[in-house]
Amino acid sequence: MHGEAFNEGPRQRAQLMPGMPRIQFPVSTAHDLAQQFFNQGVGQLHGFWYLEAERTFRQVNQLDPACAMAFWGMAMANVRNESRARAFLTNAVALKASATLREQGYINALAEYYVEERDGKKRESKQRRRDLVRAYEDLVRRFPEDIEAKAFLVYQVWDNSGFGNNTDLPVTSHLTVDTVARQVLERDPYHPVHHYRIHLWDAEDARHALDSAALCGQGAPGIAHLWHMPGHTYAKLSRHDDAAWQQEASARVDHAQMRRDRLMPDQIHNYTHNNDWLVESWSYVGRVKEALALARNLVELPRLSRTNAALASSPLAFRYDFGGSSWARGRERLLQLLPQFERWDELLALSETPYLAGAESVEERVRLARAVAVAGVVKGDTVRVERERRAIEEALSTLRDERRAAMEFAERKALDERKPREEVQRAMSASVEAFGDRVERFESYLTEIRVRQALAAGDTNTALPLLDRLKDVPTDQMALLRWQAGDRVKALEVASEAAVKGTNRFHPRALHADLLWRAGRVEDAKVALEVLRQSRVWPDVDLPILERLKPIAEAAGFVGGDWRVRPSARLDVGDRPSLDELGPRHWQPVAAPALQLPDVTGRMHGLAEHRGRGVVVLFYLGKKCLHCLEQLNAFAAALPRFKEAGLDLMAVSTDDGEALRRTFRQGGAESFPFPLLSNPDLGTFKAWRAYDDFEDLALHGTYVVDGEGLVRWQDIGSEPFMEVDFLLAEARRLLSFNGSLRVAGMTAPK
């Protein structure tokens, strides 16, 4: 109703949320509640919680349509989406005459930044960014009591540096910028400018941000990202136990919001990054079971559709990439950690379940084949090893054929265009280079399998010369391979380097102590174990490498060989709440809202009749929506495949009973292959959040509800979901997790 910019982003009304920063940012409005929401939105901006910030500023606009700064806030919430930001700013500029000079300064600064051309000349991004800093400086000079102007100035100087990687506009004096941030903190010690200070010092010297790390999350406990940010500081300082605490706090706050607002995980900015980092941090301190449980949970998460991501709910309107999804990162972590911590039985079991099976790319299938082959060598399963080796060989052969075809195409194209011979050679070389890394990696995997088979047979003569040809093998595993091949000097050298680089990381330091002990260097092994004891790790008791450290511990005087020291809380981390108070540790699907509606004949239908099977529920906008009818017909054609997968179908319409009967010209709704239900009062639409609170309109919604009545997947937006094949495959994948852990002989994490 209000233009394309409003057709993306949040659709449900905002609420005044607990745990938000205590911001005071007065704007021109006579509506007290609008002012409260505006303050909340600014705090959410500071926390990079752009989805909720836009939702909050939309609420301000609904309460006070004349508030120009509401549109400024929407533009600020789209810092990485210039087209939407410009559209919102157009409204802000149109209304700014009724705003104060201070508010006009904010609007003018942002409007000027988004001017791409002046006097027929394109304005370079570098100049626009520099001018925006100057505009914030001008606001600070004119309104020295406005600490928000100072906070946004600190942010913009840091952001102009390209997250520390921009050589055009680097931060020339971190201390000067930090001084401005501290002026904000003098007025409000818990101000979320702590977030920007952590970023500011992250690439310079993280020690300077320790005071902000202790207060960042505590100042805004309802914003997950502000719990996450101190993890940057602690990880930079190799305080992996503290980093893990922060990332777990962030994950729990995200999970609480998902349950409250019925969101899918990858709709939340930074969710994958945070949880992937948490898996890593837990592995660094030896909490392997927890790391693997979280990695499995990431694989269980619903994947968003590739083409509907812009409609999902992110105001960033990003194009979804499966390679960066929680699902993909969880699988990568499983393939990394299971071999590293010698959990071969678990690796083999999971390889036959949806946790690892069913890779969608050749690269991922080959990586899995390599891991399974290695596990097969360890377990003496020659049949499995040969099967996986052949799979890699076939993939490598196909890749070489593709490389050859690309070279020939590049050569023909260059010759047809009468290019000089040098350009022909360059074109062919570019084609080779595009395939080079993958070919070398696949070849290395085959070589690694040969090495491990030779070592398992005691044939060090074959294995040793092949070690230098290995690529993409983690350092700690290379140290073990060299030790097994008899190159003990190099093995200890590699292990020592890994231990030095892996400050306070359990596995490289444990491996170094282990190899020192095997080499007969008893005193050095004791020293290495003591270094490990002081690393604030807390490894699981059943790790194979922990068993190998027992003789060292006993020689060092630890009765029973248990050398571990449970880390106590440090005094510089601030007052930390109980993690359980913040939310659940893992993502879990939420129960579907109630649904009990009549079909065209008046018969009532509900979710209870689908218990044990599951159902796909389509919410559509009645017979007047031609796209909706296309969706219904597309899903009807696929009904037999859904039935085979254990899923029923039903659809909920905005039409009343009479309109529902006229949905189809031939046969009517009575003859449709799945129930069409009537909900003209839109109560069920609202309960399932398939409703735009800001414009009082029903939305399209598609949901997968499992046999226990839990929503496993959803898509809500302004367009009906049409990717039937994708949804069928994703529903099968999600529902298969219900029993896959039992098949693998494991239990779900509590």
C-alpha positions in Angstrom: 0.0 0.0 0.0 2.9 2.4 0.7 5.4 1.3 -1.9 7.9 -1.5 -2.6 10.2 -0.6 0.4 7.4 -1.5 2.7 6.7 -4.8 1.0 9.8 -6.3 2.7 10.9 -6.4 6.3 8.8 -7.0 9.4 5.0 -7.3 9.2 3.9 -7.8 12.8 3.6 -4.9 15.3 6.4 -4.1 17.7 6.3 -4.4 21.4 8.2 -2.6 24.1 10.7 -5.3 24.9 12.5 -6.0 28.2 16.3 -5.8 28.2 16.7 -2.9 25.7 19.3 -0.1 26.2 18.2 2.9 28.2 18.3 5.4 25.3 16.9 9.0 25.5 16.5 10.4 22.0 13.7 13.0 22.0 11.9 13.5 18.7 9.0 15.7 17.6 5.9 13.7 18.6 3.1 14.4 21.0 2.5 10.7 21.4 4.3 9.4 24.5 4.2 5.8 23.4 5.7 6.7 20.0 8.6 8.3 21.9 9.2 5.2 24.0 9.2 3.1 20.8 11.6 5.5 19.2 14.1 5.2 22.1 13.9 1.5 21.8 14.5 1.6 18.0 17.7 3.6 18.5 19.0 1.1 21.0 18.3 -1.7 18.6 20.2 0.2 15.9 23.2 0.3 18.2 22.9 -3.5 18.6 22.7 -4.1 14.8 19.3 -5.6 15.4 18.1 -4.1 12.2 15.0 -6.3 11.8 13.6 -5.3 15.1 14.7 -1.7 14.7 12.7 -1.4 11.5 9.7 -3.1 13.2 10.0 -0.6 16.1 10.2 2.5 13.8 7.3 1.2 11.8 5.4 1.1 15.1 6.4 4.8 15.7 5.0 5.6 12.2 1.7 3.8 13.0 1.3 5.7 16.2 2.3 9.1 14.7 2.3 9.2 10.9 3.7 12.8 11.0 6.9 11.9 12.8 9.6 12.4 10.3 12.2 10.7 12.4 10.3 7.4 12.2 11.3 7.2 8.5 14.9 8.2 9.4 14.9 5.2 11.7 13.7 2.9 9.0 16.4 4.1 6.7 19.1 3.6 9.4 17.8 0.1 9.9 18.7 -0.6 6.2 22.3 0.5 6.4 23.2 -2.3 3.9 20.2 -1.8 1.6 20.6 1.6 -0.1 17.5 1.3 -2.3 15.1 0.7 0.7 17.0 3.3 2.8 16.5 6.0 0.1 12.8 5.2 -0.2 12.3 5.6 3.5 14.3 8.8 3.6 12.1 10.4 0.9 9.3 10.3 3.4 11.5 11.7 6.2 12.6 14.6 4.0 8.9 15.3 3.0 8.0 15.6 6.7 11.1 17.3 8.2 9.7 20.8 8.1 7.8 20.1 11.3 10.9 18.6 13.0 13.4 20.4 15.2 16.7 21.7 13.9 18.5 18.8 15.6 16.2 16.2 13.9 16.6 18.0 10.6 20.4 17.6 11.0 20.0 13.8 11.3 17.7 13.6 8.3 19.9 15.9 6.2 23.1 14.0 7.0 21.6 10.7 5.9 19.8 12.2 2.9 23.1 13.8 1.7 24.9 10.5 2.1 22.5 8.8 -0.3 22.8 11.4 -3.0 24.8 9.5 -5.7 25.1 12.3 -8.3 25.5 16.0 -8.1 25.9 18.4 -11.1 26.0 15.4 -13.4 28.9 13.8 -11.6 28.9 10.6 -9.6 29.8 11.0 -6.0 32.3 8.3 -4.9 31.4 6.2 -1.9 34.6 7.3 -0.2 33.6 11.0 -0.4 30.0 10.2 0.7 31.3 8.4 3.8 33.7 11.1 4.7 31.0 13.7 4.4 28.7 11.6 6.7 31.4 11.7 9.4 31.6 15.5 9.0 27.8 15.7 9.3 27.9 13.8 12.6 30.7 16.0 13.8 28.6 19.0 13.0 25.7 17.6 15.0 28.1 17.0 18.0 29.3 20.6 17.8 25.8 22.1 17.5 24.2 19.8 20.1 27.0 18.8 22.5 24.6 17.2 25.0 23.3 14.8 22.4 25.3 11.6 23.2 23.6 9.7 20.4 25.3 11.9 17.8 28.6 11.0 19.4 27.7 7.3 19.4 26.8 7.4 15.7 30.0 9.3 15.0 32.0 6.6 16.6 30.1 4.0 14.6 30.6 5.8 11.3 34.3 6.3 11.7 34.7 2.6 12.4 32.3 1.6 9.6 34.2 3.8 7.1 37.3 1.7 7.8 35.5 -1.2 6.3 35.5 -3.3 9.5 39.2 -2.6 9.8 40.0 -3.7 6.2 39.6 -0.5 4.3 42.9 1.2 3.3 41.1 4.3 1.8 39.5 5.4 5.1 41.4 3.8 7.9 41.0 4.8 11.5 43.9 7.2 11.9 43.7 7.5 15.7 41.9 4.8 17.6 42.5 6.7 20.9 40.8 9.8 19.5 37.7 7.9 18.5 37.8 6.0 21.8 37.8 9.4 23.6 34.5 10.3 22.0 33.0 6.9 23.0 34.1 7.4 26.6 32.3 10.8 26.6 29.1 8.8 25.9 29.9 6.3 28.7 30.5 9.1 31.2 26.8 9.9 30.8 25.6 6.4 30.5 28.0 3.7 31.6 25.9 0.9 30.0 25.3 2.7 26.7 25.6 0.3 23.7 28.5 2.4 22.4 30.4 -0.5 24.1 29.5 -2.4 20.9 31.4 0.1 18.7 34.4 0.2 21.1 34.7 -3.6 20.9 34.7 -3.3 17.1 37.1 -0.4 17.2 39.8 -2.2 19.1 39.1 -5.7 17.7 41.7 -5.4 14.9 44.1 -3.2 16.9 44.5 -4.3 20.5 41.5 -6.1 22.1 42.8 -5.5 25.6 41.6 -1.9 25.4 38.0 -3.2 25.0 37.9 -5.4 28.1 35.9 -2.9 30.1 33.3 -2.8 27.4 33.3 -6.5 27.1 32.2 -6.7 30.7 29.2 -4.3 30.2 28.1 -4.7 26.6 25.5 -7.5 27.1 24.6 -6.5 30.6 23.5 -3.1 29.3 21.1 -4.6 26.8 20.4 -8.2 27.9 17.5 -8.5 25.4 19.7 -8.0 22.3 21.6 -11.2 21.4 24.3 -9.5 19.4 25.4 -7.4 22.3 26.1 -10.6 24.3 28.0 -12.0 21.2 30.3 -9.0 20.8 32.4 -9.5 23.9 33.2 -12.9 22.5 35.3 -11.0 19.9 37.4 -9.5 22.6 37.8 -12.7 24.6 38.6 -14.8 21.5 41.2 -12.3 20.4 42.8 -12.7 23.8 42.5 -16.5 23.7 40.1 -16.5 26.6 38.0 -19.2 24.9 36.0 -20.1 28.0 34.8 -16.6 28.3 34.1 -16.3 24.5 32.0 -19.5 24.8 30.0 -18.1 27.6 29.2 -14.9 25.6 28.2 -16.8 22.5 26.0 -19.2 24.5 24.3 -16.2 26.1 23.7 -14.7 22.6 22.3 -18.0 21.3 20.0 -18.4 24.2 18.6 -14.8 23.8 18.1 -15.6 20.1 16.2 -18.8 20.9 14.0 -17.0 23.4 13.1 -14.5 20.7 12.4 -17.2 18.1 10.0 -19.0 20.4 8.3 -15.7 21.3 8.0 -14.3 17.8 7.8 -17.6 15.9 10.9 -16.9 13.7 13.0 -19.3 11.7 16.7 -19.3 12.9 18.4 -18.1 9.7 16.0 -15.2 9.6 18.0 -13.7 12.4 21.1 -11.7 11.4 24.4 -13.2 12.7 22.7 -16.4 14.1 24.8 -18.8 12.1 28.0 -16.9 12.8 27.4 -16.8 16.5 26.5 -20.5 16.9 29.3 -21.7 14.6 31.7 -19.7 16.7 30.2 -21.3 19.8 30.8 -24.8 18.4 34.5 -23.7 17.8 34.9 -22.2 21.3 33.5 -25.2 23.0 35.9 -27.5 21.0 38.8 -25.2 22.0 38.2 -25.9 25.7 37.5 -29.6 25.2 33.7 -29.5 25.6 33.4 -31.7 22.6 30.0 -33.4 23.4 28.4 -29.9 23.7 30.1 -28.7 20.5 28.9 -31.8 18.6 25.4 -31.5 20.0 25.2 -27.9 18.8 26.6 -28.8 15.4 23.9 -31.5 15.0 21.3 -28.9 16.1 22.5 -26.5 13.4 22.0 -29.3 10.8 18.5 -29.8 12.1 17.5 -26.2 11.4 15.1 -25.4 8.6 16.6 -24.0 5.5 15.1 -20.9 4.0 14.2 -21.0 0.3 16.8 -19.6 -2.1 14.4 -17.3 -3.9 12.2 -16.3 -1.1 14.9 -15.0 1.2 14.3 -11.4 0.3 10.7 -11.9 1.4 11.5 -13.8 4.6 11.8 -10.9 7.0 15.3 -9.5 6.9 15.3 -5.8 6.0 18.8 -6.5 4.7 17.0 -8.3 1.9 20.0 -10.6 1.4 20.0 -13.4 -1.1 20.1 -16.7 0.8 23.2 -18.8 0.2 23.1 -22.4 1.4 26.9 -22.3 1.9 26.5 -19.8 4.7 23.4 -21.3 6.3 23.3 -22.9 9.7 22.7 -26.3 8.1 25.9 -26.0 6.0 28.1 -24.8 8.9 26.8 -27.5 11.2 27.8 -30.2 8.7 31.2 -28.6 8.2 31.8 -28.6 12.0 30.8 -32.3 12.3 33.3 -33.2 9.5 36.0 -31.2 11.3 35.5 -32.2 14.9 34.6 -35.9 14.6 37.9 -36.8 13.1 39.9 -34.4 15.2 38.7 -35.9 18.4 38.8 -39.5 17.1 35.1 -40.1 17.3 35.2 -42.7 14.5 32.1 -44.7 15.4 30.0 -41.6 15.7 31.3 -40.3 12.3 30.4 -43.6 10.6 27.0 -43.7 12.3 26.1 -40.1 11.3 27.3 -40.6 7.8 24.3 -42.8 7.2 21.8 -40.3 8.6 20.6 -36.9 7.4 23.2 -35.2 9.7 25.9 -36.0 7.1 24.3 -37.9 4.2 22.5 -36.2 1.3 25.2 -33.6 0.4 24.0 -31.3 -2.4 27.4 -30.4 -3.9 30.2 -32.5 -5.3 32.7 -30.7 -2.9 30.7 -31.7 0.2 30.2 -35.3 -1.0 33.9 -35.7 -1.5 34.7 -34.2 1.9 32.4 -36.7 3.5 33.8 -39.5 1.5 37.3 -38.6 2.6 36.2 -38.5 6.3 34.4 -41.8 6.1 37.3 -43.4 4.3 39.7 -42.3 7.1 37.3 -43.6 9.7 37.1 -46.9 7.7 40.9 -47.2 7.8 41.0 -46.7 11.6 38.2 -49.3 12.1 39.6 -51.8 9.6 36.6 -51.6 7.3 38.3 -52.1 3.9 35.0 -52.4 2.0 33.9 -48.9 3.1 37.4 -47.5 2.4 37.3 -48.7 -1.2 33.8 -47.5 -1.7 34.6 -44.0 -0.6 37.9 -44.0 -2.5 36.1 -44.8 -5.7 33.6 -42.0 -5.1 36.5 -39.5 -4.8 38.2 -40.9 -7.9 34.9 -40.6 -9.9 34.4 -37.0 -8.7 38.0 -36.2 -9.6 37.6 -37.7 -13.1 34.5 -35.6 -13.7 36.3 -32.5 -12.4 39.2 -33.1 -14.8 36.9 -33.5 -17.7 35.2 -30.2 -16.8 38.5 -28.5 -16.6 39.6 -29.8 -20.0 36.3 -28.7 -21.5 36.6 -25.2 -20.0 40.1 -24.9 -21.4 39.0 -25.9 -24.9 36.1 -23.5 -24.7 38.3 -20.7 -23.6 40.8 -21.4 -26.4 38.1 -21.6 -29.1 36.5 -18.4 -27.9 39.8 -16.5 -27.8 40.7 -17.8 -31.3 37.3 -17.0 -32.7 37.7 -13.5 -31.5 41.2 -13.4 -33.2 42.9 -12.7 -29.9 46.7 -12.7 -29.8 48.3 -15.9 -28.7 49.3 -14.4 -25.3 45.6 -13.7 -24.6 44.7 -17.2 -25.7 47.2 -18.6 -23.2 45.9 -16.3 -20.4 42.3 -17.4 -21.1 43.3 -21.0 -20.9 45.3 -20.5 -17.7 42.4 -18.7 -16.1 40.2 -21.7 -16.8 42.8 -24.1 -15.3 43.1 -21.9 -12.3 39.4 -21.9 -11.6 39.5 -25.7 -11.2 43.0 -25.9 -9.8 42.3 -25.7 -6.0 39.6 -28.3 -6.2 41.6 -30.8 -8.3 44.6 -30.5 -6.0 42.3 -30.9 -2.9 40.6 -34.1 -4.3 44.0 -35.5 -5.3 45.3 -34.8 -1.8 42.3 -36.7 -0.3 43.2 -39.8 -2.3 46.8 -39.4 -1.2 45.8 -39.1 2.4 43.8 -42.4 2.2 46.9 -44.1 0.7 49.0 -42.7 3.5 46.6 -43.9 6.2 46.2 -47.3 4.6 50.0 -47.7 4.4 50.5 -46.7 8.0 47.7 -49.0 9.2 49.7 -51.8 7.5 53.0 -50.7 9.1 54.4 -49.6 5.7 56.2 -46.4 6.6 58.4 -46.5 3.5 55.3 -45.9 1.3 53.7 -43.3 3.6 56.6 -41.0 4.5 57.4 -39.6 1.0 53.7 -39.0 0.4 53.2 -36.7 3.4 54.6 -33.6 1.7 51.9 -34.0 -1.0 49.0 -33.6 1.5 46.9 -30.5 1.5 44.0 -29.4 3.7 45.0 -31.7 6.5 44.8 -30.0 9.9 48.1 -29.3 11.7 47.5 -31.6 14.6 46.5 -34.5 12.3 49.7 -33.9 10.2 51.8 -34.2 13.4 50.2 -37.5 14.2 50.7 -38.8 10.7 54.4 -37.8 10.7 54.8 -39.5 14.1 53.2 -42.7 12.8 55.4 -42.5 9.7 58.5 -42.4 11.8 59.4 -38.8 11.2 59.3 -38.0 14.9 61.5 -34.9 14.8 59.2 -33.2 12.3 56.2 -34.5 14.2 57.3 -32.8 17.4 58.2 -29.6 15.5 54.7 -29.4 13.9 53.0 -30.2 17.2 55.0 -27.6 19.1 54.2 -25.0 16.5 50.5 -25.9 16.7 50.6 -25.7 20.6 52.2 -22.2 20.4 49.7 -20.9 17.9 46.8 -22.6 19.7 47.0 -20.5 22.9 44.7 -21.9 25.5 43.3 -24.5 23.0 42.9 -28.0 24.4 43.6 -30.3 21.5 46.9 -28.9 20.1 48.4 -28.5 23.6 47.2 -32.0 24.6 48.6 -33.5 21.5 52.0 -31.8 22.1 52.2 -33.2 25.6 51.1 -36.7 24.3 53.9 -36.7 21.7 56.5 -35.5 24.1 55.6 -38.4 26.4 55.8 -40.9 23.6 59.2 -39.5 22.7 60.5 -40.2 26.2 60.8 -36.6 27.1 59.1 -37.1 30.5 60.0 -33.7 32.1 59.0 -31.8 28.9 55.7 -33.7 28.8 55.0 -32.7 32.5 55.7 -29.1 31.7 53.4 -29.2 28.6 50.7 -30.8 30.8 51.0 -28.0 33.4 50.7 -25.4 30.6 47.5 -27.2 29.5 46.2 -27.2 33.1 46.6 -23.4 33.2 44.7 -23.0 29.9 41.3 -22.9 31.5 40.1 -25.9 29.6 37.5 -28.5 30.8 37.7 -31.4 28.5 35.2 -34.3 28.4 36.4 -37.3 30.4 35.9 -39.8 27.6 38.1 -38.3 24.9 40.8 -40.7 23.6 43.5 -38.2 23.9 42.6 -37.5 27.5 43.2 -41.2 28.2 46.7 -40.9 26.6 47.5 -38.0 29.0 46.8 -40.1 32.1 50.4 -41.6 32.4 51.8 -38.0 32.2 49.4 -36.9 34.9 50.2 -39.9 37.2 54.0 -39.2 36.7 53.3 -35.6 37.7 51.6 -36.8 40.9 47.9 -36.6 40.0 46.2 -39.5 41.6 44.0 -41.4 39.1 45.4 -39.3 36.3 42.8 -36.6 36.4 44.7 -33.4 36.0 41.8 -31.1 35.1 41.0 -27.9 36.9 37.5 -26.5 36.5 37.9 -22.8 35.6 36.5 -20.3 38.1 34.8 -17.1 37.0 37.1 -14.2 36.3 36.6 -10.9 38.1 36.7 -8.7 35.0 33.7 -10.1 33.1 30.9 -8.1 34.8 27.9 -9.5 36.6 26.7 -12.4 34.5 23.1 -13.7 34.8 22.3 -17.4 34.8 22.3 -18.7 31.3 19.1 -20.5 31.8 17.4 -17.2 32.5 18.3 -16.0 29.0 16.6 -18.8 27.0 17.1 -22.4 25.9 20.5 -23.6 24.7 19.3 -25.2 21.4 16.7 -24.2 18.9 13.6 -26.3 19.0 10.4 -26.0 16.9 7.4 -24.4 18.6 3.9 -25.8 18.8 1.6 -24.8 16.0 -1.2 -22.4 17.0 -4.7 -23.8 17.3 -6.5 -24.5 14.1 -10.1 -25.6 14.0 -12.0 -24.3 10.9 -14.8 -25.4 8.6 -14.4 -26.6 5.0 -16.8 -25.8 2.2 -19.3 -28.3 3.5 -19.1 -27.0 7.0 -17.2 -30.0 8.4 -14.6 -28.9 10.9 -10.9 -29.7 10.4 -7.9 -29.3 12.8 -4.3 -30.4 13.2 -5.3 -33.3 15.6 -6.5 -35.4 12.7 -2.9 -35.3 11.2 -1.2 -36.5 14.4 1.6 -39.0 13.5 1.8 -37.8 9.9 2.4 -34.2 9.7 0.8 -31.6 7.4 1.6 -28.7 5.1 -0.7 -25.8 5.8 -1.2 -23.1 3.1 -2.7 -19.8 4.0 -4.0 -18.0 0.9 -5.9 -14.8 0.1 -9.0 -16.2 -1.4 -10.4 -16.8 -4.8 -9.5 -13.2 -6.0 -5.8 -13.9 -5.7 -4.8 -15.6 -9.0 -1.3 -16.3 -7.6 -2.9 -18.2 -4.7 -4.9 -20.3 -7.1 -1.7 -21.1 -9.0 -0.1 -22.2 -5.7 -3.1 -24.4 -4.7 -3.0 -26.1 -8.1 0.8 -26.6 -7.9 0.6 -28.3 -4.5 -2.5 -30.3 -5.5 -0.5 -31.8 -8.4 2.2 -32.8 -6.0 -0.2 -34.3 -3.4 0.7 -37.9 -4.1 4.4 -37.2 -3.4 3.6 -35.4 -0.2 1.4 -38.3 0.9 4.2 -40.7 0.2 6.5 -38.6 2.4 4.0 -38.9 5.2 2.5 -35.4 4.8 -1.1 -34.3 4.3 -2.1 -30.9 2.9 -4.7 -28.3 3.9 -5.3 -24.7 3.0 -6.8 -21.8 4.9 -8.6 -19.1 3.0 -9.7 -15.6 3.8 -13.0 -16.4 2.0 -16.2 -17.2 3.7 -18.1 -20.4 2.9 -20.0 -19.1 -0.1 -16.9 -17.6 -1.7 -15.0 -20.8 -1.0 -17.6 -22.7 -2.9 -16.9 -20.6 -6.0 -13.1 -21.0 -5.8 -12.9 -23.3 -8.8 -15.1 -23.1 -11.9 -15.2 -26.8 -12.4 -16.1 -29.2 -9.6 -15.9 -26.5 -6.9 -13.9 -26.7 -3.7 -15.7 -29.8 -2.6 -13.8 -31.8 -5.2 -10.4 -30.4 -4.5 -7.9 -33.1 -3.4 -7.2 -31.5 0.1 -9.4 -29.5 2.5 -9.9 -25.8 1.8 -10.9 -24.1 5.1 -12.6 -20.8 5.7 -11.3 -18.1 8.0 -13.0 -14.8 7.0 -12.4 -13.1 10.4 -8.7 -13.8 9.9 -8.3 -14.9 13.5 -6.3 -18.0 12.5 -4.2 -15.9 10.1 -3.3 -13.6 13.0 -2.5 -16.5 15.3 -0.1 -18.0 12.7 1.4 -14.6 12.1 0.3 -14.6 8.4 -0.9 -11.1 8.9 0.4 -7.6 8.4 -0.4 -5.7 11.6 0.8 -2.4 10.1 -1.6 -2.5 7.1 -4.3 -4.8 8.5 -3.9 -7.3 5.7 -3.7 -11.1 5.5 -0.4 -12.5 4.2 0.5 -15.7 2.4 1.9 -18.4 4.6 3.3 -21.8 4.1 4.1 -24.1 7.0 5.3 -27.6 7.6 3.9 -29.1 10.8 5.2 -32.4 12.0 3.3 -35.3 13.4 3.6 -33.9 17.0 2.1 -30.6 16.0 5.4 -28.6 15.9 6.1 -26.0 13.2 9.3 -27.2 11.5 9.4 -24.8 8.6 7.5 -21.6 7.5 7.5 -18.9 4.9 5.4 -15.8 5.4 5.3 -13.0 2.9 3.5 -10.9 0.3 3.8 -13.6 -2.4 2.7 -17.2 -2.2 5.4 -19.8 -1.8 5.7 -21.7 -5.1 8.8 -23.9 -4.8 7.0 -27.2 -4.3 9.9 -29.4 -5.0 12.2 -27.6 -2.6 9.6 -27.7 0.2 8.9 -31.4 -0.4 12.6 -32.2 -0.1 13.1 -30.0 2.9 10.1 -31.4 4.7 11.4 -34.9 4.1 14.8 -33.9 5.5 13.4 -32.1 8.6 11.0 -34.9 9.5 13.7 -37.6 9.1 15.6 -36.2 12.1 13.0 -37.5 14.5 14.5 -41.0 14.4 17.9 -40.5 12.9 19.7 -40.1 16.2 18.3 -43.3 17.4 19.4 -45.0 14.2 22.9 -43.7 14.9 22.8 -45.0 18.5 22.8 -41.5 20.1 20.4 -39.4 22.2 19.2 -35.9 21.6 20.8 -33.2 23.7 18.8 -32.0 26.7 
